[in-house]
Amino acid sequence: MTGPSPSRLPAPAVSPAIDPSTDSHLFLEAVTKNFGSQAVLKGIDLSVTRGGTTAIVGPSGSGKTTLLRIIAGFEAPTTGRVSLSGEAVAGPDGWVPAHKRSIGYVAQDGALFPHLTVGQNIAFSLGHIPRARRKERVAELMTMVRLDPDYAKRRPHQLSGGQQQRVALARALAHEPQLMLLDEPFSALDAGLRVATRRAIAEVLKEAGVTTILVTHDQAEALSFADQVAIMRDGNLAQVGNPFVVYTRPADRATAEFLGDAVILDAWMEGSLATCALGAIPVRRPPVQGEVVIMLRPEQIRIAEDGPIRGTVLDTVYFGPETTVRLLLPDAGETISVRHWNAAIARPGTELRLRVVGEAVAFPKG
Ligand SMILES: Nc1ncnc2c1ncn2[C@@H]1O[C@H](COP(=O)(O)OP(=O)(O)OP(=O)(O)O)[C@@H](O)[C@H]1O
């Protein structure tokens, strides 16, 4: 058995002191926030690249909105620093008020003025340009967010939820912010509209080259929208990384389970192989040797006629494109869930053969 060498230990998910890279647009350093005796943010370090898209995702109450409000300048941090393009905007080195930070903000419900028309809502943020130019600019902004400029005469309630969110985005884009903050802007939309609106808004912001931060509690939204995902838990960032890395190599078990379905199994780590109910599975950079728990995503466990592992179907849940199949592994006495496209493959009691593809992630036990 080979012991873990220091070089094989995983790098810390969030380094304690991130250097602001030259293209860093937003830089947070050890940001904390207390409300009375409640510590809501406990030391946030985050660097956001210019023109990049970051999603802050986490369970309700983890501090996401508070962090966004600190970035916007609606709240001051208790300790720590916030810099925009290298300039201190909050903390001991300076304070720049919200309206001078070149930041746009789109709230969950869009917060449009119901008594104004769509055009007037958008023009509300156009005080800086001559009156004669405003109508034309409203039409430009509406085209930019893929809305028919004829809708300018309508009132917000005469538009769909997704269209209203695009108006809110157009209004937020009107003063040409360099940074756009989106606070759960899609959560009130139904599933289909949500995906379409999300895609449209992501495209608009990318085309405009606006750095974007999206707050969401929906992990699929975070993974699909952003090029950097920051997972927030209980006032800390549990992990920051690109969507593929955080999904396939979560920093800890809670992050693994938050980001999607996870198959968690007890295992014995020896070298780079973890022996568990599914056999010996390769693990990249095992954190320790001996007793561990390992994590696989359900899509890594394939139903295959020649698979080496036996599983007996306990039950299935049908989701349309996919069926979740719960299986008992009789040799190990453990239960796991896998996914398969063919709902007809598995009736309770059927014995299936399984094969694991790819690597598992191991976490120290306990
Ligand atoms: N102005 C405030 N005064 C006192 N407590 C506050 C204030 N704002 C937020 N909190 C508390 O801070 C904690 C984090 O709230 P926050 O809204 O940042 O969480 P969140 O992750 O955005 O949650 P959700 O997803 O439910 O919106 C909560 O316990 C909340 O009650």
The ligand as a MOL file (V3000), in Angstrom:
LIG
                    3D

  0  0  0     0  0            999 V3000
M  V30 BEGIN CTAB
M  V30 COUNTS 31 33 0 0 0
M  V30 BEGIN ATOM
M  V30 1 N -30.9570 43.0140 6.3090 0
M  V30 2 C -30.8740 41.9020 7.0340 0
M  V30 3 N -31.0030 41.9330 8.3670 0
M  V30 4 C -30.8880 40.8210 9.1290 0
M  V30 5 N -30.6710 39.5750 8.6110 0
M  V30 6 C -30.5500 39.4750 7.2880 0
M  V30 7 C -30.6490 40.6240 6.4230 0
M  V30 8 N -30.4800 40.1950 5.1380 0
M  V30 9 C -30.2800 38.8510 5.1880 0
M  V30 10 N -30.3340 38.4240 6.4760 0
M  V30 11 C -30.1360 37.0300 6.9310 0
M  V30 12 O -28.9600 36.5400 6.3220 0
M  V30 13 C -29.0920 35.1610 5.9710 0
M  V30 14 C -28.7260 34.9710 4.5030 0
M  V30 15 O -29.7010 35.6240 3.7010 0
M  V30 16 P -29.5500 35.7510 2.1170 0
M  V30 17 O -30.7790 36.4310 1.6120 0
M  V30 18 O -28.2490 36.3690 1.7870 0
M  V30 19 O -29.5300 34.2200 1.7030 0
M  V30 20 P -29.7540 33.5620 0.2810 0
M  V30 21 O -28.7010 32.5230 0.1540 0
M  V30 22 O -29.7880 34.6140 -0.7790 0
M  V30 23 O -31.1610 32.9010 0.4640 0
M  V30 24 P -32.3740 32.7180 -0.5910 0
M  V30 25 O -31.8840 31.7450 -1.6140 0
M  V30 26 O -33.4520 32.1650 0.2880 0
M  V30 27 O -32.6780 34.0780 -1.1410 0
M  V30 28 C -30.5200 34.7770 6.3270 0
M  V30 29 O -30.5270 34.1160 7.5580 0
M  V30 30 C -31.2380 36.1140 6.4230 0
M  V30 31 O -32.2940 36.0350 7.3210 0
M  V30 END ATOM
M  V30 BEGIN BOND
M  V30 1 1 1 2
M  V30 2 1 2 3
M  V30 3 2 2 7
M  V30 4 2 3 4
M  V30 5 1 4 5
M  V30 6 2 5 6
M  V30 7 1 6 7
M  V30 8 1 6 10
M  V30 9 1 7 8
M  V30 10 2 8 9
M  V30 11 1 9 10
M  V30 12 1 10 11
M  V30 13 1 11 12
M  V30 14 1 11 30
M  V30 15 1 12 13
M  V30 16 1 13 14
M  V30 17 1 13 28
M  V30 18 1 14 15
M  V30 19 1 15 16
M  V30 20 2 16 17
M  V30 21 1 16 18
M  V30 22 1 16 19
M  V30 23 1 19 20
M  V30 24 2 20 21
M  V30 25 1 20 22
M  V30 26 1 20 23
M  V30 27 1 23 24
M  V30 28 2 24 25
M  V30 29 1 24 26
M  V30 30 1 24 27
M  V30 31 1 28 29
M  V30 32 1 28 30
M  V30 33 1 30 31
M  V30 END BOND
M  V30 END CTAB
M  END
